[in-house]
Amino acid sequence: MGLLLIIKLGEDKYETKEYSDTGTLLIVRKDMKGEPDYSIEGDGFVVEFKDGEIYTVDVFDPKVASQVRERFYLQV
């Protein structure tokens, strides 16, 4: 099973945080606060949702984060 996420980072809604010491990646929606409604966990990542929208994408596996960086150009 595959998962395709399209997040428009250029609209200033999301902030991308890269942690070079751990090799992980976190994408957070800036205008949302509080606890997420639900989450989906995959191999090396978690996507959290609130009010039907993506709240955070936490790529906690350095290998998966590396693949995300190789395939996508993220500009914040």
N, C-alpha and C positions, 0 to 999 in steps of 0.2 A: 504494500500500500504506500502511496506517495502523498506528500502534502506540499501544496504550492501556496505560498503566502505572498501577496502583493501589498506592500505598505508604501504609501506615498510619503517619503521622508521630506520632500521639498516644501511641504505646506507648513512647516514649523510646528506640526502637531506632535512629532516624535523626536526624542533625543536618543542618540546612539552613544553608548559608553563602552569603550574597549579597555580591557584590563590586561596590559602586556605582561604583568608579573604572573598571571594565571593562564593567560591565553584565552580568556572567555569574552563574551560579548553580551550586552544587554541593550534592548531597545524598549524605551518607555514612552508611553503617551503622556505628554506634559500636563494636560488639563484635567486628568482624572485623579481622584483621590479615594482613599478607603480600600477596602478589601475587594478582590475580584469576585465575580459571581461563580465562575467555574474555570477549570483549566484542562488542557490537553497535554499529556506528557508523551514525548517521543524519545528516540535514542539520542540522548545528549542535549535535549532542549525541552523547554516548557513554554507553552503559549497560554496566557491568561486573558480572560474576557470579562468585560463589565458592560452592562447595558447593551449587549449585542455587538460590541466593538472590541478590537484587539486592545488590551491594556498594556501588557508587557510580552516581550519575547526574550526569554533567558536561555542563551546558548552556553551551557555550563561545561560541555565537553570540548576541550581545546582542539581536538581533531575535527569536530563538526564546525566549530567556529572558524577554523582555518578554511574549510570547504566553502563556508558562506562568504568569507572574504575573497576567495579566489573567483567565485562565480558572480558576485555582485559588487558593484561600486556604490558604496554608501557615502553620501555627502550630507553633512549637517551644517 
